[in-house]
């Protein structure tokens, strides 16, 4: 009688058609270990089976790109024999179930992706999406996620320097926690994951394997339901102090010539790391499961292969280098075990108690995993907004906007993060982009995470363009040259044609923006099935293709910031006047409406204005710079005033659309009196203690009240 029933297959997330492919690949029925390995490798989380066909269309190359998608993280050249290595990952489902550990292990996982390639991590970022603040679970979720990000990053000694946090009812039952890490490496010391060399030893290092996280990748590839709370055992538990030791031990070993290949154990743990290493190297792999360091009694090969215990790595070493490597890892009080060897069979073979418990050809697990061109329907264009009445009191509307959850001061969040550890942080949360000096040089990296999901929902194509363009704009606004992006593509169920339409539309917009801005995609992550049955009606998140951009500044002394620097300076607008109120925060927060078209992005103008701003900054012409985004011009002017503790007087009153329109490709800059800027429009002069007739004290109180009152209430 077969041990693999239809129920067991379904519990492993495989469809009938996929199980038939398993039978075809093996030429026989799998055992439970083999079924588990197929299930995680063919999960959406590991195989990208619904998105791979569209991801291939994205631009991924440029003269400065050293390594694009396909490795642990992307690599770009930043000159002087140095590279920036970075990636963004999701930890959405675990963070909803167990917010502290879900967010903490999300940070730990993305750190490993970066230092696996030989980089010392220098900055963490995040992009967070929560539901309505008055939702009964939301305060607990926000507190747990922020504490988890801070707890892990602070302990491991990597500064958390910026990010974004938004609120919308669409995330009530499925929050998003996206973490990004940037590291710096020498270009001649970058490590890859392809296992090569017949007979080379395969080595396990780091923490011991436990039962936490089993089926984590499968859970991340399924909808939520009322029983999501029962999935706590599939949430991993992190130990940042062990991760710190692992970073130092790996970097010490990387300074030698011992490593052939290295891969972190992320989603699907030992399974994905071993399969990916062997398949990339066109090799085979044999593991002795009795040699895997375990922290729990009686663990089976199935549990060992599917565990997602944290702080673990897999390496292929050169023969004879094992004693030296072991000495390094023992010195750092970490486990070290030779658990197998590279073969030439093209198979993954696992042995346990002297018997073969798994023998799977690698090609069907990796390169030949299922690939679906799922049916998709384009998102219908929304009706134009039409005429709106002029605001009866622009000052009162500004107070309401600046105090709304999406624009409120995030000090309560970022003060929980150590942003200064390493002593290289030059600009942190609150500006347009975070800026981190490249240690020991005049260079700096500018980093920004951005996405406007309400635009993506209204028009996926324009929203995808805008998400890329806003990171470009934020990086230009501090004076850096945007070089490349990573992404975290968060969407709902791809088996629904309208959701697949959102995915295709956003990716087309992203691709066009990257090509026009010469701003390729070098790494990323796809997180699907972000919807919850628990909230009733199968509520889907807004399409949220979060973008993490990285740029380079050759002289950090010329960095721009948003704060007004002195009274009597001239305030200028670069870019079009505000006209577009569709899908704006003003429309939602003041008028209670979510409708109209998303603002269009003129990519040629975006590029031209970004280059102009960078030129002004490099020439020392401008004293403050801020891009215009959520809330429009008047919000940007207010944020600059609050940062500089100086007000602004406008030369002419603003219409509602001029004040709050969210037209794209725009910047506010200031210059000393008498300096002229060709191509910009003069708006007014800095000075006093008010904006639009509202005192800075009133605006500051409104801006700081939301998080303070919510968290203390």
C-alpha positions in Angstrom: 0.0 0.0 0.0 1.3 3.4 -1.0 2.5 5.7 1.9 1.9 8.8 -0.3 -1.8 9.5 -0.4 -3.7 12.2 -2.2 -4.2 13.9 1.2 -0.4 13.9 1.8 0.3 15.4 -1.6 -2.3 18.1 -1.1 -0.9 18.9 2.4 2.5 19.5 0.7 0.9 22.2 -1.6 1.3 20.2 -4.8 -1.5 20.0 -7.4 -2.4 16.8 -9.1 -0.6 17.9 -12.2 2.5 18.7 -10.3 2.5 15.4 -8.5 2.2 13.7 -11.9 5.4 15.6 -12.9 7.1 14.3 -9.8 6.2 10.7 -10.8 7.5 11.4 -14.3 10.8 12.9 -13.0 11.5 10.0 -10.7 10.0 7.2 -12.8 8.5 5.9 -9.5 6.6 7.0 -6.5 8.5 9.4 -4.1 9.0 8.6 -0.4 8.1 11.3 2.1 11.5 12.9 2.2 11.5 13.2 -1.6 8.0 14.6 -1.6 8.9 17.2 1.0 11.9 18.3 -1.1 9.8 18.6 -4.3 7.1 20.5 -2.4 9.4 23.2 -1.1 11.5 23.5 -4.2 8.4 23.8 -6.3 6.7 26.2 -3.9 6.0 29.7 -5.2 8.4 31.0 -2.7 11.4 29.0 -4.1 10.5 28.4 -7.7 8.8 31.7 -8.8 6.6 29.5 -11.0 4.0 32.1 -11.6 6.3 35.1 -12.1 9.5 33.7 -13.7 8.2 34.0 -17.2 7.6 37.8 -16.7 10.7 38.4 -14.5 12.9 37.4 -17.5 11.7 40.5 -19.4 13.2 42.9 -16.9 16.5 44.8 -17.6 19.3 43.4 -15.5 22.6 44.6 -17.1 24.7 47.7 -17.2 28.5 48.3 -17.4 28.6 48.7 -13.6 26.6 45.5 -12.9 28.9 42.7 -11.7 26.2 40.2 -10.9 22.5 40.4 -11.6 19.6 38.2 -10.5 20.2 34.6 -9.7 22.7 34.7 -6.9 22.1 35.4 -3.2 22.2 39.2 -3.9 23.0 41.7 -6.7 26.5 43.2 -7.1 27.4 46.6 -8.6 30.8 48.2 -9.1 31.3 51.4 -7.0 34.9 52.1 -8.1 38.3 51.7 -6.5 38.1 47.9 -6.5 34.9 48.0 -4.4 31.4 46.7 -4.9 28.0 47.2 -3.3 26.0 44.0 -2.7 22.3 44.3 -1.9 19.0 42.6 -1.9 15.4 42.9 -0.5 13.4 40.0 0.9 9.9 39.5 2.3 8.9 38.0 5.6 5.2 38.7 5.4 3.3 35.7 6.6 5.6 34.9 9.5 5.4 38.5 10.7 1.6 38.4 10.8 1.7 35.2 12.9 4.5 36.1 15.2 5.5 39.7 14.6 8.7 39.9 16.6 10.4 36.7 15.4 8.9 37.1 11.9 10.5 40.5 11.4 13.7 39.6 13.3 14.4 36.5 11.1 13.5 38.5 8.0 16.4 40.9 8.9 18.7 37.9 9.7 17.9 36.2 6.4 18.6 39.2 4.3 21.9 39.9 6.1 23.0 36.3 5.3 22.1 36.8 1.6 24.6 39.7 1.5 27.5 38.5 3.6 27.3 35.1 1.9 28.8 36.9 -1.1 31.7 38.3 0.8 30.3 41.7 1.8 30.4 43.3 5.2 26.8 44.5 5.7 26.8 48.3 6.2 23.1 49.3 6.2 19.6 47.8 6.8 16.4 49.3 5.4 12.8 48.1 5.5 9.4 48.7 3.8 6.4 48.0 6.1 2.7 47.9 5.2 0.1 47.7 8.0 -3.7 47.7 8.1 -6.0 50.3 9.7 -4.6 51.7 13.0 -7.9 51.1 14.6 -7.9 47.4 13.7 -7.8 45.4 17.0 -4.5 43.5 16.0 -2.7 46.4 14.4 -1.0 48.1 17.3 0.3 44.7 18.5 1.6 43.9 15.0 3.3 47.3 14.6 5.0 47.1 18.0 6.2 43.5 17.4 7.5 44.1 13.9 9.4 47.3 14.9 10.8 45.6 18.0 11.9 42.6 15.9 13.7 44.7 13.3 15.4 46.8 15.9 16.2 43.9 18.2 17.9 41.9 15.5 19.7 44.7 13.6 20.8 46.4 16.8 22.3 43.2 18.3 24.0 42.2 15.1 25.6 45.6 14.8 24.4 46.7 11.4 22.7 50.2 11.4 19.0 50.4 10.3 19.1 53.7 8.5 15.7 54.2 6.8 12.6 52.8 5.3 8.9 53.4 4.8 5.7 52.6 6.7 2.2 52.9 5.3 -1.3 52.0 6.5 -4.3 50.8 4.5 -7.2 48.6 5.3 -6.1 46.2 2.5 -3.3 45.0 4.8 -5.6 44.3 7.8 -5.3 40.5 7.4 -1.9 40.3 5.7 0.8 42.8 6.7 4.0 43.2 4.6 7.5 43.2 6.1 10.2 43.7 3.5 13.8 43.9 4.6 16.8 45.2 2.7 20.5 44.9 3.4 23.4 46.7 1.6 27.0 45.5 2.0 30.4 46.5 0.7 33.0 44.0 -0.6 36.2 44.0 -2.6 35.5 43.1 -6.3 38.2 40.5 -6.2 36.7 38.8 -3.1 33.1 38.1 -4.2 31.8 34.6 -3.5 29.2 32.7 -5.6 27.1 29.6 -4.9 27.9 27.2 -7.7 29.2 23.9 -6.3 32.1 22.5 -8.4 34.9 20.0 -8.0 34.2 16.3 -7.9 34.8 15.0 -4.3 35.1 18.5 -2.8 33.8 18.5 0.8 30.4 20.0 1.6 30.4 21.7 5.0 27.6 22.9 7.3 28.4 25.8 9.6 26.6 28.0 12.1 23.8 27.0 14.4 22.3 23.6 15.0 19.2 22.4 13.1 15.9 22.3 15.0 12.3 21.8 14.1 11.4 25.5 13.7 10.4 26.8 10.3 9.5 23.4 8.8 7.1 24.1 5.9 7.9 27.8 6.1 8.4 28.1 2.3 5.1 26.2 1.7 3.3 28.4 4.2 4.6 31.5 2.4 3.0 30.2 -0.8 -0.5 29.9 0.5 -3.4 32.1 1.4 -4.1 32.9 5.1 -7.2 31.7 6.8 -8.7 31.6 10.3 -6.2 29.0 11.3 -3.1 31.1 10.6 -2.5 31.4 14.4 -1.9 27.7 14.5 1.1 28.1 12.1 3.4 29.5 14.8 5.7 26.4 14.6 6.5 27.4 11.0 7.9 30.7 12.1 11.7 30.6 12.7 13.4 31.9 15.8 16.4 34.1 15.4 19.6 34.7 17.4 21.3 37.9 16.3 24.4 37.2 18.5 25.0 34.0 16.7 24.6 35.8 13.4 27.2 38.3 14.4 29.6 35.4 15.1 28.7 33.9 11.7 29.4 37.1 9.8 32.9 37.4 11.4 33.7 33.7 10.9 32.6 33.7 7.3 34.5 36.9 6.5 37.6 35.5 8.2 37.4 32.3 6.1 36.7 34.3 3.0 40.1 36.1 3.5 41.7 32.7 2.7 41.5 30.6 -0.5 39.5 27.8 1.1 36.0 28.4 -0.3 34.8 27.1 -3.6 31.1 28.0 -3.1 28.9 29.3 -0.3 25.1 29.6 0.2 23.0 30.6 3.1 20.2 28.4 4.3 17.1 30.5 3.9 13.7 29.5 2.8 13.5 25.7 2.6 16.8 25.5 4.6 19.2 22.7 3.8 17.1 21.6 0.8 17.2 24.9 -1.2 20.8 25.6 -0.3 22.1 22.2 -1.4 19.9 22.0 -4.5 20.8 25.5 -5.7 24.5 25.0 -5.2 24.6 21.7 -7.0 22.3 22.7 -9.9 24.2 26.0 -10.5 27.4 24.1 -10.7 26.0 21.4 -12.9 27.1 18.8 -10.3 25.5 16.3 -8.0 25.5 16.2 -4.2 25.6 13.4 -1.6 24.8 14.2 2.0 25.1 12.0 5.1 22.2 13.1 7.3 23.7 11.5 10.4 26.4 14.2 10.3 23.9 17.2 10.3 24.3 19.0 13.7 20.8 18.8 15.4 19.7 20.5 18.6 16.6 18.3 19.1 16.3 14.6 19.7 15.2 12.1 17.1 15.1 14.5 14.1 14.3 12.7 10.8 15.9 13.4 7.4 12.6 15.0 6.4 12.7 17.4 9.3 16.4 18.2 8.8 15.9 19.0 5.1 12.9 21.2 5.6 13.8 23.0 8.8 14.3 26.7 8.5 16.4 27.2 11.6 18.3 30.4 11.4 22.0 31.4 11.3 23.2 28.4 9.1 25.3 28.3 6.0 26.5 25.6 3.5 29.9 25.7 1.9 32.0 23.7 -0.6 35.6 23.8 0.4 38.8 22.9 -1.4 40.1 19.5 -0.3 42.4 19.6 2.7 41.1 23.0 3.9 38.7 21.5 6.4 40.9 21.6 9.5 41.8 25.3 8.9 38.1 26.2 8.3 37.0 24.2 11.3 39.5 26.0 13.5 38.0 29.4 12.5 34.4 28.3 13.2 35.3 26.7 16.5 37.1 29.8 17.5 33.8 31.7 17.0 32.0 29.0 18.9 30.0 27.9 15.9 29.1 24.4 14.7 31.2 23.0 11.9 30.5 19.6 10.2 31.5 17.9 6.9 28.2 16.5 5.8 28.8 15.4 2.3 30.6 15.8 -1.0 30.2 17.1 -4.5 29.5 14.3 -7.1 29.1 14.1 -10.8 25.8 12.3 -10.8 23.4 15.2 -11.3 21.4 13.8 -8.4 20.8 14.7 -4.8 21.4 11.6 -2.7 20.8 11.5 1.0 22.0 8.7 3.3 20.7 8.0 6.8 21.8 5.2 9.0 23.6 3.6 6.1 20.6 3.6 3.8 19.7 5.9 0.8 16.6 7.8 1.9 16.4 10.2 -1.1 17.7 10.0 -4.7 16.3 12.8 -6.9 17.6 14.2 -10.2 18.5 17.9 -9.7 17.2 19.3 -13.0 13.5 18.8 -12.2 14.0 20.4 -8.8 15.6 23.6 -10.1 15.9 24.6 -13.8 12.9 22.4 -14.9 10.6 23.3 -12.0 7.0 24.2 -13.1 6.7 27.4 -15.0 3.2 28.9 -15.5 2.0 31.5 -17.9 -1.1 32.2 -15.8 -4.1 33.8 -17.4 -4.3 37.5 -16.7 -6.6 40.3 -17.4 -5.4 43.9 -17.6 -6.6 46.2 -14.8 -9.4 48.5 -16.2 -8.4 52.1 -16.3 -10.2 54.1 -13.6 -12.6 56.9 -14.5 -10.9 60.3 -14.4 -11.6 62.2 -11.2 -13.3 65.2 -12.6 -13.5 68.6 -11.0 -13.2 69.1 -7.3 -14.3 72.1 -5.3 -11.5 74.3 -4.1 -10.4 73.8 -0.4 -12.2 76.0 2.0 -9.2 76.2 4.2 -5.8 75.0 2.8 -4.1 75.5 6.1 -6.6 73.2 8.0 -6.3 70.6 5.3 -2.5 70.7 5.6 -2.7 70.1 9.3 -5.0 67.1 8.7 -2.7 65.7 6.1 0.6 66.2 8.0 -1.0 64.4 10.9 -2.3 61.4 8.9 -0.8 58.0 9.5 1.0 57.9 6.2 2.7 61.3 6.7 3.0 61.4 10.5 6.5 61.7 12.0 8.0 58.2 12.3 10.3 59.0 15.3 8.6 56.4 17.4 9.7 53.8 14.9 13.2 54.9 14.0 14.3 55.7 17.5 14.1 52.0 18.2 16.7 51.3 15.6 20.4 51.9 16.1 21.2 54.0 13.1 24.7 55.0 14.1 26.5 51.8 14.8 29.6 51.6 12.6 29.9 55.4 12.7 29.4 55.8 8.9 25.7 56.9 8.8 25.5 60.4 7.3 21.7 60.6 6.8 19.0 58.5 8.3 15.2 58.3 8.4 13.4 61.6 7.8 15.2 62.7 4.6 14.8 61.6 1.0 17.3 58.8 1.1 19.5 57.2 3.7 23.3 57.9 3.2 26.1 55.7 4.5 29.7 56.5 3.9 31.9 53.8 2.4 34.3 53.3 5.3 37.6 55.0 4.9 36.7 56.8 1.7 35.1 60.0 0.5 32.3 57.9 -1.2 28.9 57.2 0.1 26.0 55.0 -0.8 22.5 56.5 -1.0 19.6 54.0 -0.3 15.8 54.4 -0.7 12.8 52.1 -0.5 9.7 53.2 -2.2 6.3 52.1 -3.6 2.9 53.8 -3.7 0.4 50.9 -3.7 -2.7 53.0 -4.3 -1.2 54.0 -7.6 -0.4 50.4 -8.5 -4.0 49.4 -7.6 -5.5 52.1 -9.8 -3.0 51.6 -12.7 -0.4 48.8 -12.3 1.7 50.0 -15.2 1.9 53.6 -14.0 2.3 52.5 -10.4 5.2 50.2 -11.4 6.9 53.1 -13.2 6.4 55.4 -10.3 7.8 53.0 -7.7 11.1 52.9 -9.6 11.0 56.6 -10.4 10.5 57.6 -6.8 13.6 55.8 -5.6 15.5 57.4 -8.5 14.2 60.8 -7.4 15.0 60.3 -3.7 18.6 59.2 -4.5 19.1 62.2 -6.8 17.7 64.5 -4.1 20.7 63.8 -1.8 23.2 64.2 -4.6 23.9 60.6 -5.5 23.8 58.9 -8.9 21.2 56.1 -9.0 22.9 52.9 -10.1 20.6 49.9 -9.6 17.6 48.5 -7.8 16.4 45.4 -5.9 12.7 44.7 -5.4 10.2 42.8 -3.3 7.2 42.0 -5.4 4.2 41.6 -3.0 0.9 40.5 -4.6 -2.1 38.4 -3.8 -3.2 35.1 -5.4 -1.7 34.8 -8.9 -4.3 32.1 -9.8 -6.9 35.0 -10.0 -6.5 36.6 -13.5 -7.1 40.1 -12.1 -4.3 39.7 -9.6 -2.0 38.2 -12.3 -2.9 41.3 -14.4 -1.6 43.5 -11.6 1.6 41.6 -11.5 2.2 41.8 -15.3 1.2 45.5 -15.4 3.5 46.5 -12.5 6.4 44.5 -14.0 6.0 46.2 -17.4 6.0 49.6 -15.8 9.0 48.8 -13.7 10.9 47.5 -16.7 10.1 50.5 -18.8 11.2 52.8 -16.0 14.5 50.9 -15.4 15.3 51.1 -19.1 14.6 54.8 -19.4 16.5 55.7 -16.3 19.4 53.4 -17.0 18.7 51.8 -13.6 18.8 48.0 -13.9 17.3 45.4 -11.5 20.1 43.2 -9.9 18.2 41.2 -7.3 14.8 40.7 -5.8 12.1 38.6 -4.3 8.6 37.6 -5.1 5.9 37.2 -2.4 2.5 36.0 -3.7 -0.7 34.8 -2.0 -0.7 37.8 0.2 -4.4 37.7 1.0 -6.5 36.6 4.0 -9.6 34.6 4.2 -9.7 35.5 7.9 -11.0 39.0 7.2 -13.9 37.7 5.2 -14.3 37.6 1.4 -10.7 36.7 0.6 -9.3 40.2 0.9 -6.2 40.9 -1.2 -3.5 43.3 -0.4 -2.9 46.3 -2.8 -0.3 45.4 -5.4 2.9 46.4 -3.7 6.1 46.1 -5.8 8.5 47.6 -3.2 11.6 49.0 -4.8 15.0 49.4 -3.1 17.3 51.7 -4.9 21.1 52.2 -4.4 23.1 55.1 -5.7 26.7 56.4 -5.4 28.1 59.7 -4.2 31.7 60.3 -4.9 32.1 63.1 -2.3 29.9 62.8 0.7 30.8 66.4 1.7 28.4 67.6 -1.0 25.4 65.6 0.2 22.1 67.5 0.2 19.4 67.4 3.0 15.8 68.5 3.2 16.1 71.1 6.0 15.9 74.8 5.2 19.3 76.2 6.2 18.7 79.9 6.8 16.0 82.7 6.6 15.8 84.8 3.5 16.7 82.0 1.0 14.8 81.5 -2.2 12.5 78.5 -2.6 12.2 77.0 -6.1 10.1 74.4 -7.8 11.7 72.2 -10.5 9.1 70.3 -12.6 5.4 70.8 -13.4 2.8 72.7 -11.3 0.5 70.5 -9.3 -2.6 69.5 -11.2 -3.2 65.8 -10.3 -5.4 64.9 -7.4 -6.5 61.5 -8.5 -5.4 58.8 -6.0 -3.8 61.5 -3.9 -3.5 61.4 -0.1 -5.4 64.7 0.0 -8.4 63.0 -1.8 -8.2 60.0 0.7 -7.5 61.7 4.0 -9.4 65.0 3.6 -12.3 64.0 1.3 -12.5 60.4 2.2 -12.4 59.2 -1.4 -10.1 56.6 -3.2 -10.6 57.1 -6.9 -9.4 58.6 -10.1 -6.3 57.9 -12.2 -2.8 57.4 -10.9 -0.4 60.2 -11.8 1.5 59.5 -15.0 5.3 59.4 -15.0 7.1 61.1 -17.9 10.3 59.1 -17.8 12.3 61.4 -20.0 11.4 64.4 -17.7 12.2 62.2 -14.7 15.6 61.6 -15.9 16.3 65.2 -17.0 15.1 66.7 -13.7 17.1 64.2 -11.7 20.3 65.0 -13.6 19.6 68.7 -13.2 19.2 68.4 -9.4 22.4 66.4 -9.1 24.3 69.0 -11.2 23.0 71.8 -8.9 24.1 69.9 -5.8 27.5 69.1 -7.2 28.0 72.7 -8.2 27.0 73.9 -4.6 24.2 76.0 -6.0 21.4 74.6 -3.7 21.2 74.6 0.0 18.3 72.2 0.5 16.6 69.6 -1.7 13.4 67.6 -1.3 11.4 65.5 -3.8 7.7 66.0 -4.0 5.7 62.9 -3.4 2.8 61.9 -1.0 0.7 64.9 -0.1 2.1 67.2 -2.8 4.0 70.5 -2.8 2.7 72.0 0.4 3.6 68.8 2.4 7.1 68.9 1.0 7.5 72.6 1.9 6.2 71.8 5.4 8.6 68.8 5.9 11.5 71.1 4.9 10.3 73.7 7.3 9.9 71.3 10.2 13.4 69.8 9.6 15.0 73.3 9.5 12.8 75.0 12.1 12.2 77.8 9.7 9.0 78.7 8.0 8.3 79.8 4.4 6.4 82.6 2.8 4.9 81.9 -0.7 4.8 84.6 -3.4 1.3 83.7 -4.4 -1.5 81.6 -2.8 -1.8 78.0 -4.0 -4.8 76.4 -5.5 -5.9 73.0 -4.0 -4.3 71.1 -6.9 -1.1 73.2 -6.7 -0.9 72.6 -3.0 -1.7 68.9 -2.8 -1.5 67.5 -6.3 0.9 64.5 -6.7 2.3 65.2 -10.1 5.6 63.3 -10.6 9.2 64.3 -11.4 9.3 67.3 -9.1 11.7 68.8 -6.5 11.7 71.7 -4.2 15.2 73.3 -3.8 16.5 76.4 -2.0 19.3 78.8 -2.8 20.9 81.8 -1.2 19.1 85.1 -2.1 20.3 86.3 -5.5 21.1 82.9 -7.0 19.1 82.2 -10.1 18.2 78.7 -11.3 17.4 78.4 -14.9 14.4 76.1 -15.6 13.0 76.4 -12.1 10.0 78.4 -10.9 10.4 80.8 -7.9 7.9 79.9 -5.2 8.8 82.1 -2.2 11.2 82.8 0.6 12.3 81.0 3.7 11.6 82.8 7.0 9.2 83.2 9.9 7.6 80.4 11.8 4.6 79.4 9.6 3.6 77.5 6.4 0.4 78.5 4.6 -0.6 80.6 7.5 -0.2 77.7 10.0 2.4 78.0 12.7 5.2 75.5 12.8 4.3 74.6 16.4 0.8 73.6 15.3 2.2 71.6 12.3 4.8 69.9 14.5 2.2 68.9 17.1 -0.1 67.5 14.4 2.9 65.7 12.7 4.1 64.0 16.0 0.7 63.3 17.6 -0.3 60.1 15.7 2.4 57.6 16.8 2.7 59.2 20.2 -1.0 59.1 21.0 -1.5 55.6 19.4 1.3 53.9 21.2 0.7 55.6 24.6 -3.1 55.1 24.3 
